[in-house]
Amino acid sequence: MMIIRNWITMILACCTGVGASSAQSVIFNEVLSRNSSFDYDDFFQFEDWIEIYNAGGILNLEGYHLSDDPDTLNKWVFPPTNPGLTTILPGGHIRVWCDDDEQQGEDHTNFKLSSEGETVFLVEPDGQTIIDSITFGFSQSNISLGRACDGCDNWIYFNVPTPDAPNTVIELPVSTLYINEYQSNNAATVFDEDFDYSPWIEVFNPNDFQVNLSGYQLELNGQSHLFNNNEPWRTTIEAEGFQIFWMDGAPSVGSNHIGWEPNGSGTLRLIGNDGSVVDEITFDNDLSEGISSGRSTDGSPMWTNFSIPTPRVTNALQIITPANVVINEAQSDNFITYVDNTSEFDDWIELHNPTSSAIDIAGYFMSDRLDRPMKWQVPATAGDSTIIPPGGFVMLFADEDGSQGWNHMNFKLSSLGEPLALRSPDGFSVADSVFMPGVMQDRSWGRQFDAHPDWVEFFIPTPNASNGANSIAEEMLAPFTCYPNPVLTGGTVHLNEAVNAYDMNGHLVRVFDKKGAWHIDLPIGTYVLVTQRGGRVAKAAIKLQVL
């Protein structure tokens, strides 16, 4: 690789007009927004990445921009310091690590990708003209989204990503899997995304790697359903994990819904992508209401009936009764409301202990997905930090960045609304749950009073504090001023009180610790000025445009 980069550098030194090649020839080609273990960068870190393909002549991307913010298209710029990393050969690829760590090299951006979905832009050196963009939704770990072939219009999912190489589908060998449990008469056990109770089957993956069922089939009495790869997060079974599939004849609802309903008892088969039988069982369509049938232990040949079905968890479940701890408040679009321990504005969930005794939540699970009940677990290594005192609160930050502390989860909240559930350490028993609707920026969804059954929208959120009667009343504050606005970089602004300046990623970039005139040496871009009035809760803010 070093030889190739040196060769590129020599070409650039000897040739002119290289950087002037048509930018329209470069396009996004592949993206991996949830790289948990696929491959690592030069620092042995598993970081998200995006790949750019060049269908034209040799091109140095120096001065071009990448951004995940339509309001700040010049968010990150390809630096001029290493043409060997920023130049694409004809028909070649460049992979850029989206890890919010520019110090690691010229191919590392100042933002991360969201596994919940977003849009990324490739922008001309003018910082305004969009060359290409890619919008992606929820992502499955280690499965990339890319063009079906380099430069093709059609986008597909790759079970085996192809960074720095032509986009080609690589078929994986059939894996050992087990039909582990099923319920043919589900009246009130577990519901799907539409809150419907339908018959279901559970597949268990005993391997130490995830398995995507795309290309596999389920057969029952002459009925066959082929799993597609349109939504891999619904068809992928985590390592040593479980996934349930709904036998409701409604595949249009989602890829985890089977295209047929049970048509009687018979042999149920799971067929691999090579046509081989992966597993088969005798299916009983006449089970009593509320009863499931499953292997006595996961993957074992012995079957038994369960009076307490165990969808999505082990059949050898030991029930752990959850403590009386509640989800008290949550915010899915935190722009200037509350900063975390790293001075970033992240989504958050507030837990509350309404009892007179301390509660340790170490080992509990939090999830925003019905089909992933054990999505994030409170670590058992955080000492007393996981203990909620009587009447107290604890904040969990939904920012996909566990490196920032024990209470930073591996998912973000959707501003469009989604379910939230807190489970005991058994991963099954629900301590509390709520469906959080979409709320406006800097508002929250919380219980009207602490642990109260009624939920309301808060105009003034109350993170890490009581949802008392006074918390709903909007606090009247004298506005602060900042002029001129916009301001040229190198110019002067006048502030009538102390403020903190944050970039559009929520990073603290400058502290103006008193009112008065201040020299602006910030790079061109948009910043949020937040008053320093008390605590961590921001009470007022202004956007400052630096030109």
C-alpha positions in Angstrom: 0.0 0.0 0.0 2.9 2.4 0.8 4.4 1.8 -2.6 1.1 2.7 -4.4 0.7 5.8 -2.3 4.2 7.0 -3.1 3.7 6.3 -6.7 0.5 8.5 -6.6 2.4 11.2 -4.9 5.1 11.2 -7.6 2.5 11.4 -10.4 0.9 14.4 -8.7 4.3 16.1 -8.4 5.0 15.6 -12.1 1.6 16.2 -13.7 -0.6 19.3 -13.8 -4.4 19.5 -13.8 -4.9 16.4 -11.8 -7.2 18.0 -9.3 -9.2 19.6 -12.1 -10.7 16.4 -13.4 -14.5 16.3 -13.4 -15.9 15.9 -9.9 -19.0 14.4 -11.4 -17.0 11.2 -12.0 -16.7 10.6 -8.2 -19.7 9.1 -6.3 -20.5 7.3 -3.1 -20.2 3.6 -3.6 -20.6 1.9 -0.3 -21.2 2.7 3.4 -20.8 0.8 6.6 -22.5 2.8 9.4 -22.2 0.1 12.1 -18.8 -1.5 12.0 -18.6 -3.5 15.3 -16.1 -6.1 14.2 -15.8 -6.3 10.4 -12.4 -4.6 9.9 -10.3 -2.0 11.7 -8.4 1.1 10.7 -4.7 1.8 11.1 -5.2 2.2 14.9 -6.9 -1.1 15.3 -10.3 0.5 15.9 -13.6 -0.7 14.4 -14.9 2.6 12.9 -17.7 3.4 10.5 -16.6 4.2 6.9 -17.8 5.4 3.5 -16.3 4.5 0.2 -16.0 6.8 -2.9 -15.6 5.5 -6.4 -14.0 7.3 -9.3 -15.4 6.5 -12.8 -13.2 9.1 -14.5 -9.6 10.2 -14.6 -7.2 10.5 -11.7 -8.5 13.0 -9.2 -7.2 14.5 -6.0 -10.0 15.2 -3.6 -8.0 17.9 -1.7 -10.4 20.7 -0.8 -13.6 18.6 -1.3 -16.0 18.2 1.6 -17.9 15.4 3.3 -20.8 16.2 5.6 -23.8 14.6 7.3 -25.4 18.0 8.0 -27.4 19.7 5.2 -26.9 23.0 7.0 -23.1 22.7 7.2 -22.1 21.1 3.8 -18.4 22.1 4.5 -18.3 20.2 7.7 -15.2 18.2 6.9 -12.6 18.9 4.2 -10.1 16.6 2.5 -6.8 18.0 3.7 -3.9 19.0 1.4 -1.2 17.3 3.4 -1.2 13.7 2.0 -2.2 13.3 -1.7 -1.4 9.6 -1.5 -4.5 9.3 0.7 -6.8 11.8 -1.0 -6.2 10.8 -4.7 -8.4 8.3 -6.5 -7.0 6.5 -9.6 -9.3 5.8 -12.6 -11.7 3.1 -11.6 -10.4 3.2 -8.0 -11.8 3.6 -4.6 -11.1 5.7 -1.5 -12.4 4.7 1.9 -12.9 7.4 4.5 -13.2 6.6 8.2 -16.1 8.4 9.8 -14.9 8.3 13.4 -14.8 11.9 14.6 -11.1 11.6 15.0 -9.2 13.8 12.5 -6.0 13.4 14.5 -5.7 9.8 13.1 -5.0 10.9 9.5 -6.2 12.6 6.4 -8.8 9.9 5.8 -10.5 10.4 9.2 -13.5 12.8 9.4 -14.7 15.0 12.2 -18.1 13.2 12.4 -19.5 9.8 12.9 -22.2 7.9 11.0 -25.5 7.0 12.7 -26.6 3.4 12.7 -30.1 4.8 13.0 -29.8 6.4 9.5 -28.9 9.7 8.0 -27.8 11.4 4.8 -24.1 12.0 3.8 -23.0 14.5 1.2 -20.0 14.8 -1.1 -19.5 18.5 -1.8 -17.4 20.6 -4.2 -14.5 22.7 -2.8 -16.9 25.7 -2.8 -18.6 24.1 0.2 -22.1 24.4 -1.4 -22.4 22.3 -4.6 -23.4 18.8 -3.8 -21.8 16.2 -6.1 -23.5 13.1 -4.6 -25.4 12.0 -1.5 -26.5 8.8 0.1 -29.4 8.4 2.4 -29.5 5.2 4.5 -31.8 4.0 7.2 -31.3 1.7 10.2 -28.2 -0.5 9.8 -27.3 -4.0 10.8 -23.9 -4.6 12.4 -21.2 -5.4 9.9 -23.5 -5.4 6.9 -22.9 -2.6 4.4 -25.1 -0.8 1.9 -23.5 -0.3 -1.5 -24.1 -0.1 -5.3 -24.8 -3.5 -6.8 -21.7 -2.9 -8.9 -19.2 0.0 -8.9 -21.1 3.0 -10.2 -24.4 1.2 -10.7 -27.7 2.9 -9.8 -29.1 0.0 -7.8 -28.2 -0.2 -4.1 -28.1 -3.5 -2.2 -26.9 -4.9 1.2 -23.7 -6.8 1.4 -23.3 -9.5 4.0 -19.6 -9.2 3.3 -18.6 -5.6 2.8 -16.1 -4.8 0.0 -14.1 -1.7 1.0 -11.3 -0.6 -1.4 -12.5 -3.3 -3.8 -15.1 -3.8 -6.5 -18.7 -4.3 -5.2 -19.4 -8.0 -5.5 -21.8 -10.2 -3.6 -19.9 -12.9 -1.7 -22.1 -15.9 -0.7 -21.5 -17.2 2.8 -21.7 -20.9 3.5 -24.8 -22.3 5.2 -24.6 -22.0 9.0 -25.8 -24.3 11.8 -29.1 -22.9 13.1 -32.0 -24.3 15.1 -35.7 -23.8 15.0 -35.8 -23.3 18.8 -39.4 -22.5 19.8 -42.7 -21.6 18.3 -46.2 -20.6 19.3 -49.1 -21.4 17.0 -51.8 -19.8 19.2 -50.4 -16.4 20.4 -53.2 -14.5 22.0 -51.3 -12.3 24.4 -47.7 -13.4 24.7 -45.8 -11.1 22.4 -46.8 -8.6 19.7 -45.2 -7.3 16.5 -44.4 -3.8 15.3 -48.1 -3.2 14.6 -49.1 -4.5 18.1 -50.7 -7.6 16.5 -50.5 -11.0 18.2 -49.6 -13.6 15.5 -48.1 -17.1 15.5 -44.3 -17.0 15.7 -41.2 -19.1 15.4 -37.9 -18.5 17.0 -34.6 -19.3 15.3 -31.4 -19.8 17.5 -27.9 -19.1 16.3 -25.3 -21.1 18.3 -22.4 -19.7 16.4 -20.0 -17.0 17.5 -20.9 -14.9 14.5 -24.1 -13.4 13.2 -26.1 -15.0 10.5 -28.4 -13.2 8.0 -31.2 -15.4 6.8 -31.3 -13.7 3.4 -31.6 -16.5 0.8 -32.9 -19.0 3.3 -36.4 -20.4 3.2 -39.1 -21.6 5.6 -41.4 -24.4 4.5 -44.6 -25.8 6.0 -46.9 -28.2 4.2 -46.0 -27.1 0.7 -45.9 -23.4 1.6 -42.5 -21.7 1.2 -41.2 -18.3 2.1 -37.9 -16.9 0.8 -36.1 -14.3 3.0 -34.9 -11.3 1.1 -32.1 -9.0 2.0 -34.1 -5.7 2.0 -34.0 -5.3 5.8 -31.1 -7.2 7.2 -31.6 -5.9 10.7 -34.9 -7.9 10.7 -33.5 -11.1 9.3 -30.1 -11.3 11.0 -29.6 -13.4 14.1 -26.9 -12.1 16.4 -24.1 -14.4 17.6 -25.5 -16.9 20.1 -28.7 -15.0 19.8 -32.4 -15.4 18.9 -34.8 -13.9 16.4 -38.5 -14.5 16.0 -40.4 -14.5 12.7 -44.2 -13.9 12.4 -46.2 -16.5 10.6 -49.0 -14.0 9.6 -48.9 -14.0 5.8 -47.9 -10.3 5.7 -44.4 -10.0 4.3 -45.1 -6.4 3.3 -45.0 -5.4 7.0 -41.4 -6.4 7.2 -38.7 -8.9 6.3 -39.3 -10.7 9.6 -42.9 -11.6 8.5 -43.5 -14.9 6.8 -45.5 -14.9 3.5 -47.8 -17.6 4.8 -49.9 -18.5 7.8 -49.9 -22.0 9.4 -52.2 -24.3 7.4 -52.1 -27.1 9.9 -49.7 -29.3 11.7 -46.8 -30.8 9.8 -43.0 -30.6 9.2 -41.5 -27.2 9.4 -38.2 -26.8 7.6 -35.5 -24.2 7.5 -33.7 -24.4 4.1 -30.3 -22.9 3.5 -29.3 -20.7 0.7 -27.8 -23.7 -1.1 -31.1 -25.7 -0.8 -29.9 -28.0 2.0 -32.1 -28.6 5.1 -30.6 -26.7 8.0 -33.2 -27.8 10.5 -36.7 -29.4 10.6 -39.2 -30.0 13.4 -42.7 -31.4 13.8 -45.0 -28.3 14.0 -48.2 -28.6 16.2 -50.8 -26.1 15.0 -53.2 -27.0 17.8 -51.3 -25.8 20.9 -53.4 -24.4 23.6 -53.6 -20.6 23.9 -50.6 -19.1 25.7 -48.5 -22.3 25.4 -45.3 -22.5 23.3 -43.3 -25.5 22.2 -39.5 -25.4 22.3 -36.3 -27.2 22.9 -35.8 -28.0 26.6 -32.4 -26.2 26.3 -31.3 -24.1 23.3 -30.4 -26.3 20.4 -31.0 -29.6 22.2 -33.0 -32.5 20.6 -35.5 -32.7 23.5 -38.8 -30.7 23.1 -41.2 -29.6 25.8 -44.2 -27.2 26.2 -43.7 -23.9 28.0 -46.5 -22.3 30.1 -44.3 -19.2 30.1 -43.0 -18.8 26.5 -39.6 -17.3 26.1 -39.5 -15.5 22.7 -36.1 -13.9 21.9 -34.4 -15.3 25.0 -32.9 -18.6 26.1 -35.3 -21.5 26.8 -33.4 -22.1 30.0 -34.5 -18.7 31.3 -34.2 -18.0 35.0 -36.7 -15.2 35.8 -35.2 -12.2 37.7 -37.9 -9.9 39.0 -37.0 -6.3 38.2 -36.8 -3.7 40.9 -39.3 -0.8 41.0 -37.4 1.6 38.6 -39.1 3.6 35.9 -38.4 5.4 32.7 -39.2 8.9 33.8 -38.4 11.2 30.9 -36.6 11.0 27.5 -35.4 13.4 24.8 -34.8 12.4 21.2 -33.7 15.7 19.7 -31.4 17.5 22.2 -30.0 20.5 20.4 -29.3 22.9 23.3 -31.1 21.3 26.3 -28.6 19.3 28.3 -24.9 18.5 28.0 -23.4 15.2 29.0 -20.1 14.6 30.8 -18.2 15.4 27.6 -20.0 18.6 26.9 -22.0 17.1 24.0 -25.8 17.5 23.4 -26.8 13.8 23.1 -30.2 12.2 23.2 -31.0 10.9 26.7 -33.2 8.7 28.9 -33.8 9.5 32.6 -34.5 6.6 35.0 -36.0 7.2 38.4 -36.1 5.3 41.6 -39.4 6.1 43.4 -38.8 3.8 46.3 -37.2 4.4 49.8 -34.3 2.0 49.1 -31.3 2.3 46.7 -31.5 0.3 43.5 -28.6 -1.0 41.5 -29.4 -1.2 37.8 -26.1 -3.0 36.8 -26.9 -5.8 34.4 -30.3 -4.3 33.3 -31.0 -3.9 29.6 -32.3 -0.9 27.7 -33.6 -1.1 24.1 -35.5 0.9 21.5 -36.4 -2.1 19.4 -39.0 -4.8 20.1 -36.9 -7.4 18.3 -33.7 -6.6 20.2 -34.7 -6.7 23.9 -31.1 -6.9 25.0 -29.7 -4.2 22.7 -27.7 -2.4 25.5 -26.7 -3.6 28.9 -25.8 -1.5 31.9 -22.2 -2.6 32.7 -21.5 -4.4 35.9 -18.0 -2.7 36.1 -19.1 0.9 36.9 -19.1 0.5 40.7 -21.5 2.7 42.6 -22.4 4.8 39.6 -25.2 2.4 38.6 -26.9 2.7 42.0 -29.9 5.0 42.0 -30.5 6.5 45.5 -34.0 6.6 47.0 -36.0 9.2 45.1 -33.0 9.7 42.8 -32.3 9.7 39.0 -29.7 8.4 36.6 -29.1 9.7 33.1 -28.5 7.3 30.1 -27.1 8.9 26.9 -28.2 7.6 23.6 -25.2 8.5 21.5 -23.7 5.3 20.2 -20.4 6.1 22.0 -19.6 3.8 24.9 -16.1 5.2 25.1 -17.5 8.3 26.8 -18.7 6.5 29.9 -20.7 3.6 31.4 -24.0 5.4 30.8 -23.5 6.0 27.0 -25.6 3.5 25.1 -25.0 1.9 21.7 -28.0 3.5 20.0 -29.6 6.9 19.4 -33.3 7.8 19.8 -35.5 8.5 16.8 -37.1 12.0 16.7 -40.0 10.3 14.9 -40.9 8.2 17.9 -40.2 4.6 19.0 -40.7 2.2 21.8 -38.4 2.1 24.9 -38.1 -0.8 27.3 -36.1 -1.4 30.5 -35.6 -5.0 31.4 -34.1 -6.9 34.3 -30.8 -8.8 34.0 -32.7 -11.8 32.6 -33.2 -9.8 29.4 -36.9 -10.7 29.4 -38.8 -9.3 32.4 -39.9 -5.7 31.8 -39.2 -3.2 34.5 -40.9 -0.4 32.5 -41.7 0.5 29.0 -43.2 3.3 27.0 -43.8 4.3 23.4 -42.2 7.7 22.9 -43.9 9.7 20.2 -42.1 12.2 18.0 -41.5 15.5 19.8 -40.1 18.8 18.7 -36.5 19.8 19.1 -35.5 20.5 22.7 -38.7 19.2 24.1 -39.0 16.0 26.0 -41.5 13.2 26.8 -42.0 12.5 30.4 -44.2 11.4 33.2 -46.4 14.3 34.4 -45.0 13.8 37.9 -42.2 11.4 38.9 -43.4 7.8 38.4 -46.9 9.0 37.5 -48.8 6.9 35.0 -49.6 9.9 32.8 -47.1 11.1 30.2 -46.9 14.7 28.8 -44.7 16.7 26.5 -42.4 19.1 28.4 -41.6 22.5 26.8 -38.9 22.9 29.5 -37.3 19.4 30.0 -36.2 18.4 33.5 -33.2 16.0 33.0 -31.7 14.6 36.2 -34.4 16.4 38.2 -37.9 16.0 39.4 -40.9 16.2 37.0 -42.7 18.4 39.5 -45.5 20.8 38.8 -43.2 23.8 38.3 -41.3 22.0 35.6 -44.0 22.4 32.9 -44.1 26.2 33.3 -41.9 27.9 30.9 -39.2 29.9 32.6 -39.1 33.5 31.5 -35.5 34.7 30.7 -34.1 37.9 29.4 -32.7 37.2 26.0 -29.0 37.6 25.4 -27.6 39.4 22.3 -24.8 38.7 19.9 -23.9 41.2 17.2 -22.9 41.4 14.4 -24.3 38.1 13.3 -23.2 36.7 10.8 -19.6 37.7 11.5 -16.4 37.3 9.4 -13.8 35.0 10.9 -11.2 37.3 12.4 -13.9 39.8 13.2 -15.4 40.9 16.6 -18.7 40.1 18.2 -20.3 41.8 21.2 -22.0 39.6 23.8 -24.1 40.9 26.7 -23.3 37.9 28.9 -21.0 34.8 29.2 -21.7 32.0 26.7 -20.3 28.7 25.5 -19.8 28.1 21.8 -20.6 24.6 20.4 -20.1 23.3 16.9 -22.9 21.5 15.0 -21.7 18.2 16.5 -22.4 19.5 20.0 -18.7 19.8 20.8 -17.6 22.7 23.0 -15.2 24.7 20.9 -14.9 28.0 22.8 -15.8 29.6 26.1 -16.6 33.3 26.3 -16.5 33.7 30.0 -17.7 37.3 30.3 -19.7 39.8 28.4 -18.1 42.3 26.1 -16.3 42.3 22.8 -14.6 39.1 21.6 -12.3 38.3 18.7 -13.7 35.5 16.6 -11.0 33.0 15.4 -13.4 30.2 14.8 -13.3 28.4 11.4 -16.1 29.2 8.9 -19.3 27.5 9.9 -22.4 27.6 12.1 -22.1 27.6 15.9 -24.5 27.5 18.8 -24.0 30.0 21.6 -25.5 28.8 24.9 -25.8 30.9 28.0 -23.9 29.9 31.2 -26.9 30.4 33.4 -26.8 27.7 36.0 -26.1 24.0 35.9 -26.0 22.0 32.7 -29.5 22.8 31.5 -29.3 25.4 28.7 -31.9 28.2 29.0 -31.2 30.2 25.9 -29.3 29.9 22.7 -28.4 31.7 19.5 -26.9 30.4 16.3 -23.8 32.3 15.2 -22.8 32.2 11.5 -19.1 32.7 10.9 -18.3 33.6 7.3 
